[in-house]
């Protein structure tokens, strides 16, 4: 994945970033492509990584988030119990 900072910034959705591959199929691992974490960090600063599925990962900027770490844990625990 060879994205520029502008490409990454275009992925914003309500201040959150969705990370996947170009096909959006089994793309959760795209976060670990070379340099992706650094590029995202430079674009949005510190962020929480929220694994939403095997296809994508939600990245929530820490500075813009109305959610606390505990809120995110609670959401994930609830969703995992429902799955």
C-alpha distance (Angstrom), angle and dihedral (degrees) to the residues before:
residue distance angle dihedral
X1 . . .
X2 3.77 . .
X3 3.79 105.4 .
X4 3.76 127.9 161.9
X5 3.79 122.7 -138.9
X6 3.80 88.7 -103.5
X7 3.81 91.0 54.4
X8 3.79 89.7 51.9
X9 3.82 92.8 47.0
X10 3.82 89.4 53.2
X11 3.81 88.6 61.4
X12 3.83 92.2 68.0
X13 3.78 114.3 127.2
X14 3.79 114.6 179.1
X15 3.83 88.6 -23.6
X16 3.79 91.2 -53.7
X17 3.78 125.9 108.1
X18 3.77 124.2 -138.7
X19 3.79 113.5 -149.9
X20 3.79 120.7 -160.3
X21 3.78 140.0 125.0
X22 3.81 124.6 -85.0
X23 3.80 91.6 -92.8
X24 3.83 93.4 46.0
X25 3.78 85.6 -137.1
X26 3.81 117.5 124.2
X27 3.78 86.1 -17.4
X28 3.80 102.9 143.0
X29 3.79 89.6 100.8
X30 3.82 90.8 59.8
X31 3.78 86.3 91.2
X32 3.78 87.5 73.2
X33 3.79 97.4 51.0
X34 3.83 110.9 121.7
X35 3.81 113.4 -70.0
X36 3.83 95.5 -5.9
X37 3.82 95.7 116.2
X38 3.81 91.2 49.0
X39 3.81 92.8 48.1
X40 3.78 92.9 48.6
X41 3.79 91.2 46.1
X42 3.80 91.0 53.0
X43 3.81 90.4 48.1
X44 3.81 99.8 47.1
X45 3.81 107.8 9.7
X46 3.80 121.2 -134.2
X47 3.78 114.4 2.7
X48 3.77 143.9 176.4
X49 3.80 118.6 -117.8
X50 3.80 111.8 -138.0
X51 3.81 113.7 -174.9
X52 3.79 103.6 -146.1
X53 3.80 100.8 169.8
X54 3.78 143.1 -29.3
X55 3.79 87.0 -86.5
X56 3.80 101.8 54.5
X57 3.78 146.2 7.5
X58 3.79 124.7 -142.7
X59 3.81 116.4 -137.4
X60 3.80 114.6 -160.2
X61 3.82 116.1 -164.2
X62 3.80 107.9 -126.6
X63 3.81 94.8 -143.6
X64 3.80 95.2 52.3
X65 3.76 98.5 38.6
X66 3.77 120.8 112.6
X67 3.80 85.1 -167.3
X68 3.77 123.5 89.0
X69 3.78 124.1 -144.3
X70 3.80 88.0 -101.1
X71 3.82 91.4 51.9
X72 3.80 89.5 53.9
X73 3.81 91.4 48.3
X74 3.80 91.0 49.9
X75 3.81 92.2 49.6
X76 3.80 91.9 49.0
X77 3.80 93.0 46.3
X78 3.80 91.3 50.2
X79 3.81 93.1 47.1
X80 3.79 92.0 47.0
X81 3.80 91.2 51.6
X82 3.82 90.5 51.4
X83 3.81 93.8 49.1
